[in-house]
Amino acid sequence: MIAAAGVLDAIAAAEERLRLAALAGDVAALDALLADDMVFVDMSGRILDKQADLDLHRSGTLRLHRVAFSDLRIRALDAQNVHTVLRADAEGVAGGVPFTMALRFSRVWRLTASGWRVAAIHSCAIA
């Protein structure tokens, strides 16, 4: 399915809002961007729900110092669901341990009454 340019722009803007919210540890902004039933499979294979993901930021367990997105690919699955794949180069502290890593993220964005929200996330480390 080919997405309208407006949808592609909206999703690219939503990805940027997500990046900025994660970088700032802005739990309110993240809450607005994540669907209530979101499922996140992190790079270690753990399955997190929305509250567990928000708690990482709220508690300071995850603090990001730098996050750069690149190689963003966007494709519409249908009129209300969009799949994105991107590279994230990140630096920060997780569980008190500093890290620098490159990750690949795959996300499904769902159009809701309140706008585009992330319904599913999968991440893995890349070289």
N, CA, C and O of each residue as an XYZ file, in Angstrom:
508
protein
N       0.842     -1.182      0.000
C       0.000      0.000      0.000
C       0.883      1.239      0.000
O       1.870      1.303      0.733
N       0.540      2.194     -0.797
C       1.291      3.444     -0.858
C       0.604      4.457      0.042
O      -0.595      4.705     -0.085
N       1.380      5.043      0.960
C       0.816      6.019      1.892
C       0.831      7.402      1.272
O       1.721      7.746      0.494
N      -0.171      8.188      1.631
C      -0.215      9.583      1.204
C       0.922     10.333      1.864
O       1.339      9.992      2.971
N       1.423     11.351      1.187
C       2.553     12.128      1.712
C       2.243     12.682      3.094
O       3.136     12.750      3.938
N       0.996     13.081      3.347
C       0.626     13.606      4.659
C       0.824     12.592      5.769
O       1.244     12.948      6.870
N       0.527     11.333      5.489
C       0.718     10.274      6.481
C       2.210     10.070      6.736
O       2.633      9.936      7.884
N       2.998     10.047      5.676
C       4.447      9.874      5.838
C       5.034     11.005      6.669
O       5.857     10.768      7.554
N       4.615     12.230      6.389
C       5.093     13.384      7.158
C       4.653     13.293      8.610
O       5.434     13.588      9.514
N       3.405     12.888      8.843
C       2.887     12.779     10.209
C       3.658     11.731     11.007
O       3.958     11.945     12.181
N       3.975     10.619     10.387
C       4.705      9.556     11.085
C       6.149      9.974     11.331
O       6.685      9.727     12.412
N       6.784     10.600     10.351
C       8.155     11.092     10.562
C       8.183     12.086     11.719
O       9.104     12.057     12.536
N       7.192     12.960     11.796
C       7.117     13.935     12.889
C       6.864     13.228     14.220
O       7.421     13.619     15.246
N       6.033     12.198     14.208
C       5.764     11.441     15.436
C       7.021     10.710     15.912
O       7.288     10.648     17.112
N       7.787     10.161     14.977
C       9.057      9.502     15.353
C       9.997     10.518     16.009
O      10.676     10.197     16.985
N      10.035     11.727     15.481
C      10.899     12.757     16.075
C      10.400     13.151     17.468
O      11.206     13.344     18.378
N       9.091     13.270     17.639
C       8.556     13.572     18.977
C       8.897     12.453     19.956
O       9.204     12.713     21.120
N       8.843     11.212     19.485
C       9.190     10.068     20.323
C      10.666     10.124     20.715
O      11.011      9.885     21.872
N      11.529     10.436     19.761
C      12.967     10.549     20.044
C      13.227     11.627     21.088
O      13.957     11.398     22.053
N      12.636     12.792     20.901
C      12.858     13.904     21.828
C      12.301     13.592     23.223
O      12.922     13.936     24.229
N      11.141     12.946     23.282
C      10.550     12.589     24.573
C      11.422     11.577     25.313
O      11.638     11.704     26.518
N      11.922     10.573     24.592
C      12.797      9.573     25.226
C      14.091     10.220     25.707
O      14.564      9.929     26.805
N      14.660     11.093     24.888
C      15.903     11.775     25.245
C      15.728     12.629     26.495
O      16.612     12.674     27.351
N      14.594     13.300     26.597
C      14.329     14.170     27.749
C      13.787     13.401     28.952
O      13.685     13.957     30.045
N      13.442     12.134     28.761
C      12.805     11.387     29.840
C      11.437     11.966     30.164
O      10.995     11.929     31.313
N      10.767     12.503     29.145
C       9.475     13.169     29.305
C       8.360     12.118     29.321
O       7.841     11.725     28.276
N       8.006     11.675     30.526
C       7.038     10.605     30.680
C       5.662     11.011     30.146
O       4.972     10.189     29.543
N       5.258     12.252     30.356
C       3.954     12.707     29.861
C       3.899     12.644     28.336
O       2.900     12.202     27.769
N       4.962     13.080     27.674
C       4.996     13.035     26.209
C       5.032     11.591     25.711
O       4.364     11.254     24.734
N       5.809     10.739     26.380
C       5.853      9.332     26.001
C       4.487      8.682     26.189
O       4.042      7.902     25.347
N       3.825      9.007     27.297
C       2.498      8.464     27.575
C       1.531      8.808     26.445
O       0.712      7.975     26.056
N       1.620     10.018     25.918
C       0.742     10.453     24.834
C       1.062      9.774     23.509
O       0.193      9.677     22.642
N       2.289      9.304     23.338
C       2.707      8.697     22.074
C       2.565      7.177     22.045
O       2.550      6.574     20.971
N       2.461      6.560     23.211
C       2.383      5.106     23.291
C       0.939      4.665     23.498
O       0.236      5.215     24.346
N       0.497      3.680     22.728
C      -0.845      3.129     22.903
C      -0.919      2.419     24.253
O       0.071      1.864     24.731
N      -2.090      2.446     24.851
C      -2.255      1.818     26.163
C      -1.945      0.329     26.129
O      -1.492     -0.226     27.130
N      -2.180     -0.326     25.000
C      -1.919     -1.758     24.878
C      -0.596     -2.074     24.168
O      -0.408     -3.174     23.650
N       0.313     -1.096     24.150
C       1.598     -1.269     23.470
C       2.369     -2.472     24.015
O       2.335     -2.764     25.211
N       3.059     -3.156     23.115
C       3.959     -4.251     23.472
C       5.331     -3.895     22.922
O       5.471     -3.556     21.747
N       6.352     -3.976     23.791
C       7.723     -3.628     23.422
C       8.619     -4.828     23.701
O       8.781     -5.235     24.851
N       9.195     -5.388     22.651
C      10.201     -6.438     22.815
C      11.545     -5.737     22.723
O      11.938     -5.261     21.658
N      12.255     -5.677     23.863
C      13.516     -4.932     23.877
C      14.654     -5.793     23.341
O      14.459     -6.954     22.981
N      15.849     -5.200     23.295
C      16.980     -5.883     22.656
C      17.410     -7.160     23.370
O      18.098     -7.992     22.778
N      17.013     -7.330     24.647
C      17.355     -8.563     25.358
C      16.231     -9.590     25.276
O      16.335    -10.676     25.846
N      15.150     -9.242     24.561
C      14.047    -10.172     24.401
C      12.961    -10.039     25.457
O      11.975    -10.776     25.423
N      13.126     -9.110     26.395
C      12.092     -8.893     27.412
C      10.867     -8.268     26.755
O      10.986     -7.479     25.817
N       9.711     -8.624     27.248
C       8.464     -8.039     26.765
C       7.997     -7.032     27.804
O       7.736     -7.381     28.956
N       7.896     -5.774     27.379
C       7.463     -4.696     28.265
C       6.124     -4.162     27.792
O       5.867     -4.071     26.591
N       5.267     -3.807     28.751
C       4.047     -3.098     28.393
C       4.304     -1.600     28.546
O       5.410     -1.185     28.889
N       3.290     -0.808     28.294
C       3.447      0.636     28.335
C       3.929      1.115     29.696
O       4.864      1.912     29.773
N       3.311      0.647     30.760
C       3.679      1.124     32.091
C       5.115      0.756     32.450
O       5.819      1.561     33.059
N       5.559     -0.439     32.086
C       6.945     -0.837     32.361
C       7.921      0.056     31.604
O       8.965      0.434     32.136
N       7.581      0.391     30.364
C       8.441      1.279     29.582
C       8.475      2.675     30.201
O       9.545      3.265     30.352
N       7.313      3.197     30.555
C       7.262      4.522     31.186
C       8.015      4.535     32.516
O       8.672      5.521     32.849
N       7.919      3.442     33.273
C       8.598      3.362     34.571
C      10.119      3.427     34.435
O      10.795      3.945     35.324
N      10.659      2.911     33.341
C      12.107      3.017     33.109
C      12.538      4.476     33.079
O      13.576      4.838     33.632
N      11.739      5.302     32.434
C      12.046      6.739     32.330
C      11.697      7.473     33.626
O      12.457      8.321     34.093
N      10.545      7.139     34.198
C      10.071      7.809     35.417
C      11.047      7.595     36.571
O      11.327      8.524     37.330
N      11.556      6.391     36.704
C      12.439      6.040     37.815
C      13.887      6.483     37.600
O      14.675      6.529     38.544
N      14.228      6.809     36.352
C      15.616      7.151     36.035
C      16.471      5.927     35.775
O      17.685      6.043     35.608
N      15.848      4.741     35.737
C      16.591      3.516     35.427
C      17.228      3.623     34.048
O      18.321      3.107     33.813
N      16.529      4.298     33.138
C      17.063      4.573     31.801
C      17.172      6.079     31.639
O      16.180      6.803     31.729
N      18.397      6.539     31.398
C      18.640      7.960     31.123
C      19.438      8.036     29.827
O      20.529      7.476     29.721
N      18.884      8.727     28.855
C      19.538      8.857     27.560
C      20.247     10.197     27.470
O      19.679     11.234     27.812
N      21.488     10.172     27.008
C      22.261     11.399     26.823
C      22.306     11.824     25.361
O      22.460     13.003     25.044
N      22.167     10.832     24.470
C      22.174     11.111     23.034
C      21.384     10.018     22.334
O      21.549      8.833     22.621
N      20.536     10.427     21.425
C      19.810      9.492     20.564
C      19.709     10.137     19.192
O      19.141     11.219     19.044
N      20.254      9.477     18.206
C      20.179      9.963     16.826
C      19.501      8.894     15.980
O      19.938      7.744     15.954
N      18.429      9.280     15.286
C      17.739      8.374     14.376
C      18.269      8.587     12.967
O      18.583      9.708     12.566
N      18.361      7.494     12.226
C      18.726      7.571     10.814
C      18.083      6.400     10.080
O      17.508      5.502     10.695
N      18.188      6.427      8.773
C      17.692      5.357      7.913
C      16.224      5.025      8.203
O      15.846      3.856      8.277
N      15.399      6.073      8.368
C      13.975      5.873      8.648
C      13.253      5.392      7.391
O      13.334      6.012      6.330
N      12.556      4.287      7.536
C      11.740      3.733      6.455
C      10.306      3.639      6.956
O      10.059      3.128      8.048
N       9.378      4.122      6.175
C       7.974      4.182      6.579
C       7.136      3.520      5.499
O       7.296      3.809      4.313
N       6.238      2.629      5.915
C       5.305      2.036      4.947
C       3.958      1.832      5.617
O       3.869      1.361      6.751
N       2.928      2.192      4.900
C       1.565      2.013      5.393
C       1.173      0.553      5.255
O       1.391     -0.068      4.215
N       0.592      0.014      6.319
C       0.051     -1.343      6.261
C      -1.395     -1.300      5.798
O      -1.855     -2.165      5.053
N      -2.100     -0.277      6.256
C      -3.464      0.021      5.813
C      -3.736      1.466      6.221
O      -2.803      2.194      6.562
N      -4.980      1.886      6.193
C      -5.294      3.296      6.441
C      -5.037      3.730      7.877
O      -4.923      4.927      8.143
N      -4.941      2.774      8.818
C      -4.787      3.140     10.226
C      -3.553      2.557     10.892
O      -3.372      2.727     12.098
N      -2.709      1.885     10.150
C      -1.515      1.260     10.715
C      -0.327      1.488      9.802
O      -0.398      1.264      8.594
N       0.770      1.938     10.401
C       1.984      2.241      9.645
C       3.158      1.555     10.331
O       3.256      1.548     11.558
N       4.033      0.989      9.538
C       5.236      0.310     10.047
C       6.450      1.186      9.772
O       6.629      1.679      8.658
N       7.285      1.378     10.796
C       8.538      2.103     10.608
C       9.703      1.217     11.017
O       9.582      0.369     11.901
N      10.824      1.429     10.360
C      12.082      0.787     10.710
C      13.132      1.881     10.671
O      13.169      2.684      9.738
N      13.987      1.914     11.686
C      15.021      2.936     11.723
C      16.229      2.462     12.522
O      16.179      1.462     13.238
N      17.299      3.205     12.376
C      18.507      2.993     13.166
C      18.530      4.058     14.260
O      18.212      5.221     14.014
N      18.910      3.646     15.469
C      19.067      4.584     16.582
C      20.453      4.401     17.172
O      20.801      3.313     17.631
N      21.240      5.463     17.159
C      22.541      5.458     17.816
C      22.339      6.175     19.147
O      21.973      7.350     19.185
N      22.586      5.446     20.244
C      22.232      5.968     21.560
C      23.384      5.851     22.547
O      24.212      4.942     22.479
N      23.401      6.814     23.469
C      24.324      6.796     24.606
C      23.517      7.155     25.837
O      22.619      7.995     25.778
N      23.838      6.517     26.949
C      23.137      6.830     28.175
C      23.563      5.924     29.303
O      24.666      5.377     29.306
N      22.662      5.773     30.269
C      22.895      4.923     31.428
C      21.640      4.080     31.625
O      20.533      4.613     31.688
N      21.814      2.765     31.722
C      20.702      1.842     31.962
C      21.036      1.015     33.191
O      22.026      0.284     33.207
N      20.212      1.130     34.215
C      20.464      0.380     35.440
C      21.786      0.725     36.089
O      22.411     -0.119     36.731
N      22.217      1.978     35.920
C      23.473      2.424     36.505
C      24.703      2.123     35.674
O      25.815      2.467     36.074
N      24.526      1.485     34.520
C      25.652      1.098     33.665
C      25.644      1.952     32.399
O      24.660      1.949     31.659
N      26.741      2.688     32.140
C      26.811      3.488     30.912
C      26.803      2.590     29.669
O      27.325      1.475     29.691
N      26.213      3.086     28.607
C      26.202      2.325     27.360
C      26.306      3.263     26.166
O      25.917      4.429     26.228
N      26.838      2.726     25.092
C      26.831      3.331     23.766
C      26.497      2.192     22.818
O      27.185      1.172     22.799
N      25.453      2.362     22.041
C      25.081      1.274     21.139
C      24.297      1.750     19.938
O      23.703      2.829     19.925
N      24.322      0.904     18.938
C      23.511      1.101     17.739
C      22.397      0.067     17.775
O      22.633     -1.119     18.009
N      21.183      0.541     17.540
C      20.012     -0.323     17.595
C      19.199     -0.182     16.320
O      19.236      0.854     15.656
N      18.470     -1.226     15.989
C      17.475     -1.168     14.926
C      16.126     -1.285     15.617
O      15.907     -2.196     16.415
N      15.231     -0.369     15.310
C      13.876     -0.393     15.850
C      12.888     -0.648     14.731
O      13.043     -0.144     13.619
N      11.886     -1.425     15.034
C      10.738     -1.638     14.171
C       9.521     -1.273     15.012
O       9.358     -1.772     16.126
N       8.669     -0.404     14.480
C       7.490      0.034     15.232
C       6.252     -0.030     14.356
O       6.318      0.164     13.142
N       5.132     -0.303     14.989
C       3.836     -0.192     14.340
C       3.112      0.970     15.007
O       2.889      0.973     16.218
N       2.751      1.949     14.194
C       1.979      3.118     14.635
C       0.532      2.890     14.251
O       0.241      2.475     13.129
N      -0.385      3.160     15.183
C      -1.820      2.989     14.953
C      -2.509      4.344     15.069
O      -2.250      5.104     16.002
N      -3.377      4.636     14.128
C      -4.145      5.880     14.179
C      -5.307      5.694     15.150
O      -6.128      4.791     14.985
N      -5.367      6.557     16.164
C      -6.434      6.511     17.168
C      -7.181      7.837     17.131
O      -6.821      8.744     16.380
N      -8.210      7.941     17.939
C      -8.975      9.188     18.018
C      -8.097     10.342     18.482
O      -8.382     11.496     18.162
N      -7.029     10.053     19.235
C      -6.140     11.114     19.727
C      -4.868     11.250     18.887
O      -3.946     11.961     19.284
N      -4.805     10.589     17.747
C      -3.650     10.710     16.858
C      -2.883      9.405     16.734
O      -3.346      8.348     17.162
N      -1.705      9.501     16.142
C      -0.863      8.326     15.922
C      -0.195      7.914     17.235
O       0.396      8.741     17.930
N      -0.299      6.619     17.564
C       0.321      6.069     18.771
C       1.049      4.777     18.422
O       0.646      4.039     17.523
N       2.123      4.523     19.150
C       2.902      3.305     18.935
C       2.181      2.120     19.573
O       1.909      2.122     20.774
N       1.874      1.114     18.763
C       1.198     -0.089     19.244
C       2.174     -1.229     19.519
O       1.921     -2.073     20.380
N       3.290     -1.254     18.788
C       4.259     -2.341     18.942
C       5.654     -1.832     18.613
O       5.848     -1.014     17.713
N       6.630     -2.349     19.379
C       8.038     -1.990     19.163
C       8.871     -3.262     19.282
O       8.619     -4.102     20.145
N       9.842     -3.392     18.427
C      10.846     -4.444     18.549
C      12.204     -3.782     18.331
O      12.353     -2.959     17.428
N      13.181     -4.131     19.140
C      14.523     -3.566     18.959
C      15.561     -4.667     19.047
O      15.358     -5.696     19.691
N      16.682     -4.419     18.379
C      17.824     -5.324     18.464
C      19.097     -4.508     18.253
O      19.095     -3.472     17.589
N      20.176     -5.007     18.837
C      21.476     -4.359     18.658
C      22.001     -4.668     17.260
O      21.788     -5.760     16.733
N      22.693     -3.691     16.664
C      23.297     -3.882     15.357
C      24.742     -3.396     15.407
O      25.139     -2.676     16.323
N      25.504     -3.794     14.427
C      26.908     -3.387     14.367
C      27.049     -2.002     13.795
O      28.165     -1.496     13.671
